Amino acid sequence: MQRRLWRYFAIKLTFGWRWRRVCAVWLAAIAFCAPAFADTSYALLAQAAPDFALHAIAGGNVRLSEHRGDVVILSFWGSRCTPCRAQLAALNRTLSTYRSAGLQVYGINVDDDQGRALAFAHGEAVTFPLLLDPQKAVSRSYHVDNLPMTLLIDRSGVVRNVFRDYNAKSESLYLQQLRALLNE
């Protein structure tokens, strides 16, 4: 019995040592390549946010330049994007908390099928405007390459942060960045 246990632990230790070495090599490769994939490479970061005017699903038009002096969150979403639904709900909670501090939130739809976008939007209980971008002109000007994609724009109209996905970790990070922008 003791011999079998010793052999078991010897195999585990040997495999564990090799596994740790393989992991160390992978982590080093990821750390080396990470700057190439980081959001700091986003073309509009620290630049003026392109102005736009889009039609809101609830009616009326929204122009970004009319909200200078406010911190603005732009969230690009699609009706087939599962994380987008969770992010829109999270942004709705964020807006209810920080609206009085000068926060504006806009959800910009990038769907080809506007009927599907409208059905999705009517199923969501959000208090901020959901905008339609049928020609994708705004999406192209903001270099949208992933959904959901969220941009934080400061009070002077400069893109300060970009988040290319949504999960609980990214939510806490954008809330931290948002609080910093609201305090400026």
Disulfide bonds with the S-S distance in Angstrom:
Cys81-Cys84 2.26
